[in-house]
Amino acid sequence: QSLGTITTGANGDGSLSGLPLDDYELAEIQAPTGFEPILGPVSVNASDFDPDTASAFKTLANELIKIDIDVNKQWVGEPADSVTVNLTADGAAVESAKLTARNNWQYTFRGLPKYDTMDGHEIVYDVSEEFIEGYVSGRSGTVETGFTFTNTITGKVSVPVTKAWI
């Protein structure tokens, strides 16, 4: 049976008083915005209570909801030595990564908070590629599916041809 509801304040503290010394279970009804819910009940045992204050303290820690954003590079024509991709969050620069043949032209921006912890809005992430002379760049994908940047060479290329007379 439910003996009450604890609503935490902005600092995350909450309490429920007037309970007899006994065993209890705490179940989170709603996680704070931007945080994973705590799964399953948390036990508060009679032995957890301080005999002098008749109080028990439990710390329940919600984890931030995090996302990863994959970035892939494709080349049409001879590839450049490297390319830099830039991650922004709500328009502000967050991180950069260099893609090369050594890392298979791939990178994953990992462990990014999905929601702003100050006001709870969903963070808008974007990935852009720095300009590479002699290439036209195209982008496809989304934050959820990952981004693919395709660079097509625009300069002149040499194609060897051999003429055989028969």
C-alpha positions as CSV (number, residue, x, y, z in Angstrom):
1,Q,0.0,0.0,0.0
2,S,1.1,3.5,-0.7
3,L,1.9,5.5,2.5
4,G,2.7,8.8,0.7
5,T,4.4,10.6,-2.1
6,I,7.8,12.3,-1.8
7,T,8.2,15.2,-4.2
8,T,11.8,16.3,-4.5
9,G,12.8,20.0,-4.7
10,A,15.1,21.7,-7.1
11,N,18.1,20.4,-5.1
12,G,16.8,16.8,-5.3
13,D,15.9,16.5,-1.6
14,G,12.6,15.2,-0.3
15,S,11.2,13.5,2.8
16,L,8.2,11.7,4.2
17,S,7.7,11.8,8.0
18,G,5.5,10.1,10.5
19,L,6.2,6.6,9.4
20,P,6.6,3.8,12.0
21,L,9.9,1.9,12.1
22,D,9.5,-0.7,9.5
23,D,10.7,-1.9,6.1
24,Y,9.7,0.2,3.0
25,E,10.1,0.4,-0.7
26,L,10.6,3.6,-2.7
27,A,9.4,3.6,-6.3
28,E,10.2,6.4,-8.6
29,I,7.0,7.6,-10.4
30,Q,8.6,10.1,-12.7
31,A,12.3,10.8,-13.4
32,P,13.5,14.4,-13.7
33,T,13.5,15.6,-17.2
34,G,16.6,14.5,-19.1
35,F,17.4,11.6,-16.7
36,E,16.8,7.8,-16.9
37,P,14.2,6.5,-14.5
38,I,15.3,4.3,-11.6
39,L,14.1,0.8,-12.4
40,G,12.5,-1.2,-9.6
41,P,11.9,-0.3,-6.1
42,V,14.6,0.8,-3.6
43,S,14.4,-0.8,-0.2
44,V,14.5,1.1,3.0
45,N,14.9,-1.4,5.9
46,A,14.1,-0.8,9.6
47,S,17.9,-1.2,10.2
48,D,18.5,1.8,8.0
49,F,16.8,4.1,10.5
50,D,19.0,6.0,13.0
51,P,17.7,5.1,16.5
52,D,18.4,8.6,17.8
53,T,16.7,10.6,15.1
54,A,14.3,7.9,13.8
55,S,15.3,9.0,10.3
56,A,16.6,7.0,7.4
57,F,18.5,8.5,4.4
58,K,18.6,7.0,0.9
59,T,20.4,8.5,-2.1
60,L,18.8,7.7,-5.4
61,A,20.9,8.7,-8.4
62,N,19.3,9.1,-11.8
63,E,21.7,8.9,-14.8
64,L,21.6,11.5,-17.6
65,I,20.0,10.3,-20.8
66,K,22.9,10.3,-23.3
67,I,23.2,9.8,-27.0
68,D,26.0,9.0,-29.5
69,I,26.3,10.5,-32.9
70,D,28.0,8.5,-35.7
71,V,29.9,10.3,-38.5
72,N,31.1,8.5,-41.7
73,K,33.1,9.9,-44.6
74,Q,32.9,8.7,-48.2
75,W,34.9,9.9,-51.2
76,V,34.2,10.0,-54.9
77,G,37.6,10.3,-56.5
78,E,40.9,10.4,-54.7
79,P,40.5,11.1,-51.0
80,A,42.2,13.9,-49.1
81,D,44.6,13.1,-46.3
82,S,42.1,14.0,-43.6
83,V,38.9,16.0,-42.9
84,T,37.7,17.7,-39.7
85,V,34.1,17.4,-38.6
86,N,32.6,19.7,-35.9
87,L,29.9,19.0,-33.4
88,T,27.6,21.8,-32.2
89,A,25.0,21.7,-29.4
90,D,22.3,24.4,-29.6
91,G,24.6,26.3,-32.1
92,A,27.6,26.3,-29.8
93,A,30.9,24.5,-30.7
94,V,31.3,21.3,-28.6
95,E,33.9,19.0,-30.1
96,S,35.9,18.4,-33.3
97,A,37.2,15.1,-34.8
98,K,39.7,14.3,-37.5
99,L,38.6,11.6,-40.0
100,T,41.4,9.7,-41.8
101,A,42.0,6.4,-43.5
102,R,43.6,5.3,-40.2
103,N,40.2,5.5,-38.4
104,N,38.3,4.2,-41.5
105,W,36.9,7.7,-42.1
106,Q,34.6,7.2,-39.1
107,Y,34.1,8.8,-35.7
108,T,31.4,8.6,-32.9
109,F,30.7,11.6,-30.6
110,R,29.9,9.6,-27.4
111,G,28.0,10.2,-24.2
112,L,26.3,13.4,-25.2
113,P,23.5,14.6,-22.9
114,K,20.2,14.5,-24.7
115,Y,18.5,17.2,-22.6
116,D,19.8,20.4,-21.1
117,T,20.1,19.9,-17.3
118,M,19.3,23.6,-16.6
119,D,15.9,23.9,-18.3
120,G,15.2,20.4,-19.6
121,H,14.9,21.2,-23.4
122,E,16.1,18.7,-25.9
123,I,19.5,19.7,-27.1
124,V,19.8,20.3,-30.9
125,Y,23.0,18.8,-32.1
126,D,24.5,19.3,-35.6
127,V,27.6,18.1,-37.3
128,S,29.4,20.0,-40.1
129,E,32.5,19.3,-42.2
130,E,35.3,21.8,-42.7
131,F,35.8,22.9,-46.3
132,I,38.2,20.9,-48.4
133,E,39.7,22.6,-51.5
134,G,38.9,20.8,-54.7
135,Y,35.9,18.9,-53.4
136,V,32.2,19.4,-53.3
137,S,30.7,18.1,-50.0
138,G,27.3,16.6,-49.5
139,R,25.7,15.5,-46.2
140,S,23.0,13.0,-45.4
141,G,21.5,11.5,-42.2
142,T,20.3,12.7,-38.9
143,V,21.4,12.7,-35.3
144,E,19.5,9.5,-34.7
145,T,20.8,7.6,-37.8
146,G,24.2,9.2,-38.0
147,F,25.7,11.5,-40.6
148,T,27.5,10.6,-43.8
149,F,29.6,13.2,-45.6
150,T,30.3,12.5,-49.3
151,N,33.1,14.5,-51.0
152,T,33.3,14.5,-54.8
153,I,36.5,15.7,-56.4
154,T,36.0,18.7,-58.6
155,G,39.5,19.2,-60.0
156,K,40.8,17.6,-63.1
157,V,42.0,14.0,-62.8
158,S,44.2,12.0,-65.1
159,V,42.9,8.8,-66.6
160,P,45.5,6.7,-68.4
161,V,44.3,5.4,-71.8
162,T,46.1,2.9,-74.1
163,K,45.1,2.7,-77.7
164,A,45.5,-0.7,-79.3
165,W,45.4,-1.0,-83.1
166,I,44.1,-4.3,-84.4
